[in-house]
Amino acid sequence: MHNFVEEMGITGHLEIEKVYDDGTSEIVFDDHNIIVSGMGVGLSLLFTLSGSTFDEGSGIHKSSITDYQLDRFQVGVSGTSVNEVSSTYSLSGALSSTEEYVGTAGDIITASSTQIKHDEDFTNQVFGIIPFKQVTRINDTSVRYTIVLDKESGNDITRDSTDAGGTAGVTSVPLNEIGLFMKNPTGAATDRSILCAYRVFSDITKTNDFALVFRWTINL
């Protein structure tokens, strides 16, 4: 399926910006992203209507274009350059709960649904939802997705750890990976999302001192 993506020439670019209360901002990442094989899977299902549902009454396949929208994302804490290949099908360390995304008062909308991971279904995966108003058509071939972790979202993420002496504890971990997902390309009764684009970025320890804005442009 990756060859299908290559034939279409699909590319992407990701910019990450820290935005502070006083109006100042800082670009902390600006580079291409990896279009992964899930994009090819989703688009092939769209073009062939293979992901649509069959309506026995009318005898035709029905499909909703919204099933093929890139309307959700995950951020994670275990990204490495080793993961940046077209066959990547999941984040290495995606945030695992609504509480990690939203914190105490964040504005992110989340959804818990199934994720397709290398031909397997994993239920109860947590995604952030990209509001429609934050999806912008740049021109005939480019769409920008703006993902915002506001001041209260994604802060102070920790993971269980064990030190050199074998003592268990909790360690603060930075954000360093992000994925963009297609909503429900197989047309399932309940959403089955698939990873379409992925990028590792430099460690960012998210706190309530700033919002983190991801501007992700996909070029068809």
C-alpha positions in Angstrom: 0.0 0.0 0.0 2.9 2.3 0.5 3.7 2.2 -3.2 0.2 3.6 -3.8 1.1 6.6 -1.6 4.4 7.1 -3.4 2.6 7.0 -6.8 0.3 9.7 -5.7 3.2 11.8 -4.4 1.7 12.4 -1.0 4.0 14.4 1.3 3.6 16.2 4.6 5.2 18.9 6.7 5.0 19.5 10.5 5.7 22.8 12.4 5.5 22.9 16.2 5.3 26.2 18.1 5.3 27.1 21.7 2.9 30.0 22.5 3.2 31.9 25.8 0.6 34.1 27.6 2.5 37.3 26.9 2.0 36.7 23.2 5.5 35.6 22.4 6.1 32.4 20.6 8.9 30.1 19.5 9.1 27.6 16.6 10.7 24.5 18.1 10.3 22.1 15.2 9.9 22.6 11.4 10.5 19.6 9.1 8.9 16.9 6.9 6.8 14.1 8.3 6.5 10.4 7.4 3.5 9.3 5.4 2.9 5.8 6.5 1.3 2.8 4.8 -2.0 3.3 6.6 -2.6 6.3 4.3 -2.4 4.0 1.3 -4.8 1.5 3.0 -7.3 4.3 3.7 -7.2 5.9 0.3 -7.5 2.5 -1.5 -10.6 1.7 0.5 -12.0 5.2 -0.4 -11.3 4.8 -4.1 -12.7 1.3 -4.4 -15.5 1.8 -1.9 -14.2 -1.4 -0.2 -14.6 0.3 3.2 -18.3 1.1 2.7 -21.2 -0.8 4.2 -23.5 -2.8 2.0 -27.2 -1.9 2.2 -29.2 -5.0 1.6 -32.4 -3.0 1.0 -31.0 -1.0 -2.0 -28.3 -3.5 -3.0 -25.6 -0.9 -3.1 -22.6 0.1 -1.1 -22.9 3.2 1.0 -20.0 5.2 2.2 -19.7 8.4 4.2 -16.8 10.7 3.2 -16.4 11.6 6.9 -15.1 8.1 7.5 -12.0 9.0 5.5 -11.3 12.3 7.2 -8.0 12.8 9.1 -9.8 14.0 12.2 -7.8 12.7 15.1 -4.3 12.5 16.6 -2.2 11.0 19.3 0.9 12.4 21.0 3.4 10.1 22.7 6.5 9.9 24.8 8.6 7.1 23.3 9.5 8.3 19.8 12.9 7.5 18.3 14.2 7.8 14.8 14.0 4.0 14.5 10.2 4.4 14.3 10.2 6.8 11.3 9.5 4.3 8.6 6.6 3.9 6.2 5.5 0.6 7.9 4.9 2.4 11.2 1.4 1.5 12.4 1.3 3.1 15.9 3.0 5.5 18.2 5.6 3.8 20.5 4.2 5.5 23.7 0.9 7.2 23.0 -0.8 8.9 25.9 -3.2 6.4 27.3 -6.0 8.3 28.9 -8.3 11.3 28.6 -6.8 12.6 31.8 -3.3 12.7 30.3 -4.6 14.7 27.3 -6.9 17.1 29.2 -5.2 17.4 32.6 -7.3 19.3 35.1 -8.9 21.9 32.8 -7.7 21.4 29.2 -9.9 22.0 26.2 -9.0 19.0 24.1 -11.9 16.8 23.0 -11.0 13.1 23.2 -12.5 9.9 21.9 -11.9 6.3 22.9 -12.2 3.9 19.9 -10.6 1.0 18.1 -7.3 1.4 16.4 -6.0 -0.8 13.5 -2.5 -1.8 14.3 -0.8 -4.1 11.7 -4.0 -6.0 10.8 -5.0 -6.2 14.4 -7.7 -4.3 16.3 -6.8 -2.7 19.6 -9.8 -1.4 21.5 -10.2 1.5 23.9 -7.4 3.6 22.3 -7.5 7.3 23.2 -7.4 10.0 20.6 -7.5 13.7 20.5 -10.1 15.1 18.1 -9.2 17.8 15.6 -12.2 20.3 15.4 -13.4 20.9 11.8 -12.6 24.7 12.2 -9.0 23.7 12.7 -8.7 22.0 9.3 -7.8 24.5 6.5 -7.6 24.0 2.8 -4.5 25.8 1.7 -4.9 25.2 -2.0 -6.2 22.6 -4.4 -3.7 20.0 -3.2 -2.8 21.0 0.4 -4.7 20.8 3.7 -3.4 22.0 7.1 -4.5 20.4 10.3 -3.9 22.6 13.4 -3.6 20.6 16.7 -3.5 22.7 19.9 -2.4 21.4 23.3 -3.6 24.4 25.3 -1.8 25.5 28.5 -3.7 22.9 30.7 -3.4 20.0 28.3 -0.7 17.3 28.1 1.2 18.5 31.1 3.6 16.8 33.5 3.3 13.3 31.9 4.9 10.6 34.1 5.7 6.9 33.6 6.6 4.1 36.1 10.3 3.5 36.2 13.0 1.5 38.0 16.4 3.0 38.9 19.8 1.3 38.6 19.4 0.0 42.1 16.1 -1.7 41.3 13.9 0.8 43.1 10.5 1.4 41.5 9.4 5.0 41.1 7.8 7.5 38.8 9.7 9.6 36.2 8.6 12.7 34.3 8.7 12.2 30.5 8.6 14.6 27.6 6.4 14.5 24.5 8.4 13.5 21.4 6.1 11.9 18.8 2.8 12.6 17.1 0.5 10.7 14.8 -2.4 11.8 12.5 -5.2 9.3 12.0 -8.0 8.5 9.5 -11.3 8.2 11.4 -12.9 4.9 10.1 -11.8 3.8 6.7 -13.3 0.3 6.8 -16.8 1.8 7.4 -17.2 -0.2 10.6 -20.3 0.4 12.8 -18.0 1.8 15.5 -14.8 3.7 14.5 -11.7 1.8 13.6 -9.0 4.4 13.1 -5.7 4.0 11.2 -2.4 5.9 11.4 -1.7 7.9 8.3 1.2 10.2 9.1 3.8 10.2 11.9 6.7 12.2 13.2 9.3 12.1 16.0 10.3 15.5 17.3 12.8 16.8 19.9 11.8 16.3 23.5 9.3 18.9 24.8 8.4 18.8 28.5 4.9 20.2 28.4 3.8 22.5 31.3 1.1 25.1 31.9 3.6 27.8 31.0 2.7 27.5 27.3 0.4 26.1 24.7 1.8 23.8 22.0 0.6 24.3 18.5 1.1 21.6 15.8 0.6 22.8 12.2 0.5 19.7 10.0 0.2 20.1 6.3 -0.6 17.2 4.0 0.1 17.7 0.3 -1.7 15.5 -2.3 
